[in-house]
Amino acid sequence: MKHWKVNLYTVWFSQILSIMSFNFGMPFLPFYIQQLGITAPNDIKFYSGILNAAPAVTMAIMCPIWGIISDKYGRKLMLIRAMLFASFIIGATGMVANVNQLIILRLLQGVFTGTVTAAQILVAANTPKNRISYALGFLSSSTFIGQSIGPVIGGIVAEFVGYRVSFIIGGILMFLISY
């Protein structure tokens, strides 16, 4: 098999597991913040919105910066960086004491992760020009597969062992695939 295809399929599989790990806690995030002491319905809605928006805001700022660093230090290193930071942030999410700590972690998630962008850059850089559209389209499917599987598995895990453990398992899974 050609090197670019091996790279594509390896990154594709790692992204399925990565996105799955990120989404372990998403189906029950409003319930988790209730465990952290936020119980008024309007506050739950407000904090749920903040927690979902936080990583996107900081990621929008950081993606171009990580792109510049990627050009200087290497694309594979940036994917590994994103996955390692994600493993610690996802795992730490299961250890927070209050919703403010959770917001900080979600903001840091956007600052230090970005596995999708890092994976796209790595695949694009190692794929022949006449196959880039196929490769990036195929890679995009990993995001949707991971988003489909992650909440289901995370919800099942949370049902049996609790919300906190579900985040910790997601972090461990992310750590294992970062190598």
C-alpha positions in Angstrom: 0.0 0.0 0.0 1.2 3.5 -0.8 2.6 5.6 2.1 0.0 8.3 1.8 -2.8 5.7 2.0 -1.3 4.1 5.1 -1.1 7.6 6.6 -4.7 8.4 5.7 -6.1 5.2 7.1 -4.1 5.5 10.3 -5.1 9.1 10.9 -8.7 8.2 10.0 -8.9 5.5 12.6 -7.2 7.6 15.2 -9.7 10.4 14.5 -12.6 8.1 15.0 -11.3 7.2 18.5 -10.3 10.8 19.2 -13.7 12.4 18.3 -15.4 9.5 20.1 -13.4 10.4 23.2 -14.3 14.0 23.0 -18.0 13.1 22.8 -18.1 10.6 25.7 -19.5 13.3 28.0 -21.6 15.4 25.6 -25.0 13.6 26.1 -25.0 14.2 29.8 -23.2 17.5 30.2 -26.3 19.3 31.6 -26.8 16.5 34.1 -23.1 16.7 35.1 -23.3 20.4 35.8 -26.3 19.7 38.1 -24.0 17.4 40.1 -21.6 20.3 40.3 -24.3 22.4 42.0 -26.0 24.2 39.2 -29.7 23.3 39.6 -31.8 26.3 38.5 -33.3 25.5 35.1 -32.2 28.8 33.6 -28.7 28.4 35.0 -28.4 24.9 33.5 -29.4 26.3 30.1 -26.9 29.2 30.4 -24.0 27.1 31.6 -24.7 24.4 29.0 -24.5 27.0 26.3 -21.3 28.4 27.7 -19.7 25.0 28.0 -20.6 24.1 24.4 -19.4 27.5 23.0 -16.2 27.8 25.0 -13.9 25.4 23.1 -15.1 26.7 19.7 -14.3 30.3 20.6 -10.8 29.6 21.8 -10.2 27.1 19.0 -11.1 29.7 16.4 -8.4 32.0 17.8 -5.8 29.2 18.2 -6.1 27.2 14.9 -4.2 29.7 12.8 -1.5 29.9 15.5 -1.1 26.1 15.7 -1.0 26.1 11.9 2.0 28.4 11.9 3.7 26.3 14.6 2.9 23.2 12.5 4.8 24.6 9.5 7.8 25.2 11.7 7.9 22.1 13.9 6.0 19.4 12.0 2.4 18.3 11.3 2.6 14.9 13.1 3.9 16.6 16.2 0.9 18.9 16.2 -1.5 16.0 16.0 0.2 14.3 18.9 0.2 17.5 20.9 -3.5 18.0 20.3 -4.3 14.4 21.4 -2.1 14.5 24.5 -3.5 17.7 25.7 -7.0 16.4 24.9 -6.4 13.3 27.0 -5.5 15.3 30.1 -8.3 17.9 29.6 -11.0 15.2 29.0 -9.7 13.2 32.0 -9.6 16.3 34.2 -13.2 17.1 33.3 -14.1 14.1 35.4 -12.3 15.6 38.4 -13.6 19.2 38.6 -15.2 20.4 41.8 -17.4 23.2 40.3 -18.7 24.5 37.0 -16.1 27.3 36.8 -13.3 24.7 36.7 -15.3 23.0 33.9 -15.5 26.2 31.9 -11.8 26.7 32.3 -11.1 23.2 31.0 -13.4 23.7 28.1 -11.6 27.0 27.2 -8.3 25.2 27.5 -9.6 22.4 25.3 -10.1 24.9 22.5 -6.6 26.4 23.1 -4.6 23.2 23.2 -6.5 20.6 21.2 -7.8 20.8 17.6 -7.2 17.2 16.5 -9.5 17.6 13.5 -7.5 20.5 12.0 -4.2 18.8 12.9 -5.3 15.6 11.2 -6.4 17.4 8.1 -3.1 19.2 7.8 -1.2 16.0 8.2 -3.2 14.1 5.6 -3.2 17.0 3.1 0.6 17.4 3.4 1.2 13.7 2.7 -1.3 13.1 0.0 -0.6 13.5 -3.8 -2.4 16.6 -5.2 -4.6 14.5 -7.4 -5.9 12.5 -4.3 -6.4 15.4 -1.8 -10.1 15.7 -2.3 -10.7 12.0 -1.8 -8.3 11.9 1.2 -9.9 14.9 3.0 -13.4 13.7 2.2 -12.6 10.3 3.6 -11.0 11.8 6.7 -14.1 13.9 7.3 -16.1 10.7 7.7 -14.0 9.9 10.8 -15.4 13.0 12.6 -19.0 12.0 11.9 -18.4 8.3 12.9 -16.7 9.4 16.1 -19.6 11.9 16.9 -22.1 9.1 16.3 -20.4 6.5 18.5 -18.9 8.6 21.3 -22.2 9.8 22.9 -23.7 6.4 22.8 -20.7 4.7 24.5 -20.2 7.6 26.9 -23.9 7.4 27.9 -23.7 3.7 28.5 -20.5 4.1 30.5 -22.1 6.9 32.5 -25.2 4.8 33.2 -23.1 2.1 34.8 -20.2 3.9 36.5 -21.2 7.6 36.6 -20.5 10.8 34.8 -17.0 11.4 36.2 -15.7 8.0 35.3 -17.0 8.4 31.7 -14.8 11.5 31.3 -11.9 9.7 32.8 -12.3 6.7 30.5 -12.6 9.1 27.5 -9.3 10.8 28.6 -7.6 7.4 29.0 -8.8 6.3 25.5 -7.5 9.6 24.0 -4.1 9.1 25.8 -3.8 5.5 24.4 -4.4 6.6 20.8 -2.0 9.5 21.0 0.9 7.1 20.6 
